């Protein structure tokens, strides 16, 4: 990050920045660069997590996957019958 951009982002007065020791300024610049890098990485991880979550939540009921692609331990929900169907079944 350029120093001018850093001063605006961190809201540091230019006079204060000039009075700051060079070693401290270098550290601040490195820390801001690291923050930018971590924020970018976090965004990538959040996007990946969202894609994985969507994929995990898919099943044959809400995707184009055939029922045979379902894991064996997953119950496929049965169609709920309304009271009319139940009444007619009892006749």
C-alpha positions as YAML, in Angstrom:
chain: A
units: angstrom
residues:
- id: 1
  name: UNK
  ca: [0.00, 0.00, 0.00]
- id: 2
  name: UNK
  ca: [1.31, 3.42, -0.87]
- id: 3
  name: UNK
  ca: [2.00, 5.78, 2.01]
- id: 4
  name: UNK
  ca: [-0.47, 8.40, 0.74]
- id: 5
  name: UNK
  ca: [-3.23, 5.80, 0.50]
- id: 6
  name: UNK
  ca: [-2.29, 4.48, 3.93]
- id: 7
  name: UNK
  ca: [-2.52, 7.95, 5.45]
- id: 8
  name: UNK
  ca: [-6.03, 8.38, 4.05]
- id: 9
  name: UNK
  ca: [-7.16, 4.91, 5.08]
- id: 10
  name: UNK
  ca: [-5.76, 5.12, 8.60]
- id: 11
  name: UNK
  ca: [-6.73, 8.79, 8.94]
- id: 12
  name: UNK
  ca: [-3.20, 9.71, 10.04]
- id: 13
  name: UNK
  ca: [-2.23, 13.37, 9.87]
- id: 14
  name: UNK
  ca: [0.67, 13.88, 7.43]
- id: 15
  name: UNK
  ca: [2.64, 15.88, 10.03]
- id: 16
  name: UNK
  ca: [2.26, 13.08, 12.57]
- id: 17
  name: UNK
  ca: [3.36, 10.56, 9.96]
- id: 18
  name: UNK
  ca: [6.51, 12.57, 9.17]
- id: 19
  name: UNK
  ca: [7.40, 12.70, 12.88]
- id: 20
  name: UNK
  ca: [6.96, 8.94, 13.26]
- id: 21
  name: UNK
  ca: [10.26, 7.00, 13.26]
- id: 22
  name: UNK
  ca: [11.02, 5.24, 9.98]
- id: 23
  name: UNK
  ca: [11.05, 1.81, 11.64]
- id: 24
  name: UNK
  ca: [7.53, 2.40, 13.02]
- id: 25
  name: UNK
  ca: [6.31, 3.64, 9.62]
- id: 26
  name: UNK
  ca: [7.72, 0.54, 7.92]
- id: 27
  name: UNK
  ca: [5.94, -1.66, 10.46]
- id: 28
  name: UNK
  ca: [2.63, 0.15, 9.92]
- id: 29
  name: UNK
  ca: [2.95, -0.24, 6.15]
- id: 30
  name: UNK
  ca: [3.72, -3.97, 6.51]
- id: 31
  name: UNK
  ca: [0.77, -4.46, 8.85]
- id: 32
  name: UNK
  ca: [-1.62, -2.70, 6.48]
- id: 33
  name: UNK
  ca: [-0.33, -4.84, 3.61]
- id: 34
  name: UNK
  ca: [-0.88, -7.97, 5.71]
- id: 35
  name: UNK
  ca: [-4.41, -6.85, 6.58]
- id: 36
  name: UNK
  ca: [-5.20, -6.35, 2.88]
- id: 37
  name: UNK
  ca: [-3.81, -9.79, 2.09]
- id: 38
  name: UNK
  ca: [-5.82, -11.45, 4.88]
- id: 39
  name: UNK
  ca: [-9.03, -9.65, 3.87]
- id: 40
  name: UNK
  ca: [-8.59, -10.88, 0.30]
- id: 41
  name: UNK
  ca: [-7.95, -14.43, 1.52]
- id: 42
  name: UNK
  ca: [-10.98, -14.25, 3.82]
- id: 43
  name: UNK
  ca: [-13.19, -13.19, 0.92]
- id: 44
  name: UNK
  ca: [-11.92, -16.13, -1.17]
- id: 45
  name: UNK
  ca: [-12.59, -18.54, 1.69]
- id: 46
  name: UNK
  ca: [-16.10, -17.17, 2.21]
- id: 47
  name: UNK
  ca: [-16.88, -17.64, -1.49]
- id: 48
  name: UNK
  ca: [-15.53, -21.19, -1.39]
- id: 49
  name: UNK
  ca: [-17.51, -21.93, 1.76]
- id: 50
  name: UNK
  ca: [-20.70, -20.65, 0.13]
- id: 51
  name: UNK
  ca: [-20.17, -22.88, -2.92]
- id: 52
  name: UNK
  ca: [-19.49, -25.92, -0.74]
- id: 53
  name: UNK
  ca: [-22.54, -25.22, 1.43]
- id: 54
  name: UNK
  ca: [-24.76, -25.02, -1.64]
- id: 55
  name: UNK
  ca: [-23.36, -28.30, -2.91]
- id: 56
  name: UNK
  ca: [-23.77, -30.07, 0.44]
- id: 57
  name: UNK
  ca: [-27.39, -28.95, 0.73]
- id: 58
  name: UNK
  ca: [-28.31, -30.40, -2.66]
- id: 59
  name: UNK
  ca: [-30.09, -33.71, -2.95]
- id: 60
  name: UNK
  ca: [-32.17, -35.46, -5.58]
- id: 61
  name: UNK
  ca: [-35.24, -33.48, -4.50]
- id: 62
  name: UNK
  ca: [-33.77, -30.03, -5.22]
- id: 63
  name: UNK
  ca: [-31.26, -30.73, -8.01]
- id: 64
  name: UNK
  ca: [-30.89, -32.63, -11.25]
- id: 65
  name: UNK
  ca: [-29.17, -35.51, -9.48]
- id: 66
  name: UNK
  ca: [-30.89, -38.91, -9.69]
- id: 67
  name: UNK
  ca: [-32.12, -40.52, -6.45]
- id: 68
  name: UNK
  ca: [-29.47, -43.21, -6.85]
- id: 69
  name: UNK
  ca: [-26.84, -40.57, -6.16]
- id: 70
  name: UNK
  ca: [-28.14, -40.16, -2.61]
- id: 71
  name: UNK
  ca: [-25.98, -41.60, 0.17]
- id: 72
  name: UNK
  ca: [-27.43, -44.77, 1.66]
- id: 73
  name: UNK
  ca: [-27.89, -43.34, 5.14]
- id: 74
  name: UNK
  ca: [-30.11, -40.44, 3.99]
- id: 75
  name: UNK
  ca: [-33.85, -40.91, 4.22]
- id: 76
  name: UNK
  ca: [-35.80, -39.62, 1.25]
- id: 77
  name: UNK
  ca: [-38.81, -37.71, 2.57]
- id: 78
  name: UNK
  ca: [-42.15, -39.29, 1.72]
- id: 79
  name: UNK
  ca: [-44.92, -37.26, 0.17]
- id: 80
  name: UNK
  ca: [-47.28, -35.99, 2.84]
- id: 81
  name: UNK
  ca: [-50.82, -37.12, 2.28]
- id: 82
  name: UNK
  ca: [-53.64, -34.75, 2.96]
- id: 83
  name: UNK
  ca: [-56.65, -35.73, 5.05]
- id: 84
  name: UNK
  ca: [-58.78, -36.50, 1.96]
- id: 85
  name: UNK
  ca: [-56.30, -39.10, 0.71]
- id: 86
  name: UNK
  ca: [-56.15, -40.68, 4.16]
- id: 87
  name: UNK
  ca: [-59.95, -40.81, 4.40]
- id: 88
  name: UNK
  ca: [-60.30, -42.40, 0.95]
- id: 89
  name: UNK
  ca: [-57.59, -44.93, 1.75]
- id: 90
  name: UNK
  ca: [-59.58, -46.15, 4.75]
- id: 91
  name: UNK
  ca: [-62.69, -46.92, 2.68]
...
